[in-house]
C-alpha cells in the first residue's frame, strides 16, 4: 500500500483505511468485484461501439438517456409549484424586466422632451 499521510482536517479515504478495506466480508468483496466487472464490461462494449470504423447509426448511451430524461421530462418530482416558487419566479423573472422597461422608457422620454425644448446636446453629431 502506498504511503499516505492523513491530512489534519480530512478523513482517511475508504480505499486507504485498512480497517474498512481489509475487514470486509467475502460476500461484500464478491459483490463489489461483480459490480466492477459489469461496469468494465459495459464500458468496453460502449468503447467498441463508439470506435467502430463501420458504425453508421447513433450509439445510445443508456446512462446519458436516463440523465436527459431526468433533467427534461421528469421535472415534477424535483420542482413543485408553490407560493414561494411563484413569488421567486416573479421576483427574479418579471420584476427585473419591468424595472428595465421603466428605466429605458423614462430615459427615452427625457431625451425626447429635451429635443422638443432644444436643450439636448447630441454626444455624436452625424453632420456638421
N, C-alpha and C positions, 0 to 999 in steps of 0.2 A: 504494500500500500504506500502511496506517496506520502511524503512528509507534509503535513498540513498544520499550520499554526492557526489556532482559533482566534478569530477577531474578538476584541473585547465587548463589542455591542451586538454581535451576531451569533446565532446558534450554529452548531455544527450541522452541516447538511446530512440528510439521512444516508446518503451513499457513503459518507466517510465516518459515520458513527458506528463503531464496532458492536455496540450493544444492540443497535437496530438492524445492522446489516448481517451479522453472523448468527444472531439468535432468533431467526425466523423459522417457522415450521417448514418441513419438506413440502407439504401441500401448498403453502403460500408461495414458496420458491418455484414450485412446478407451475402454478397458475401464472406467476409473473413471466416465466420463461415462455409459456404458451402464448401469452398476450404479445410478448416481444417478437416471437416467431411469426404470429399472424400479422403484426404491423410490418415486419420486414418483408413478408410475402406480398402484402398489398402494395407496399412501396415499390418493390421490384416489378410487379405486374404493371403498375402505373408508369414507371420509368420505361419499361419495354414498349408500352403503347405510345408513350409520348415521343420516344426517339426512333420509332419505326420509320424507315425511309419509304415504305409503301402505304403510309397512312393517308387516307383521303377523307375521312369523316372526323367530326369533332369528338374529342375524348371527354367523357363525362367523369368528373371527379365527384364522387358521392358526398364527400365532406364539404366541398365548396357548394354543392347544390343545397345541402342542408343549411349551411350558413346563410346563403342567399335567401332561402325560404324563410328562415327565422328573422332576417332583417327586413324583409319587404312584405311578405304575405301574411305573416303570423304576428302582427304587431299588437293585437289586443291584449294578450297576457302581459306585455311589457308597458302598455300605456292605457290608462283608464281616464276617460274624460270626466273630470270633476270640476268643482267650482274653482279650486286652486289652479289647476292647469289651464282652465279657460281664462282666468284672470291674468296668469302669467303670459299666456299667448297674446292676449290683448295688450298687455303692458309692453311686451318686447316686440310685438308684430305690428300692431295698429297705431299705437301712440307715437312711436318714432316717425312713422310716415306722415302722420298728421302734423307733428311739430315741424318737420322739414318742409311740408307744404306751406304752413303758416309763415315760416321764416322767408322762404323764397317769394311768396306772394307779397308780403309787406315790403320786401326789398325792391321788387319789381314795381309795386305801386308808388313807392317813394321816388324811384328813378323817373317814372312817368310824370309824376307831379312836378319834379324839378325840371324836367324837359318842357312841360307846359309853361312853367313860370319863367323859363330861360335862365335858370341859375345852375343848371347841370353842366359841369365841365367834363367833356369826354376824355378819358385817360388815353385812348388811342384814336387819333383822328384819321379818317380814311382819306381825306383830301385837304390841301392847304389853300 
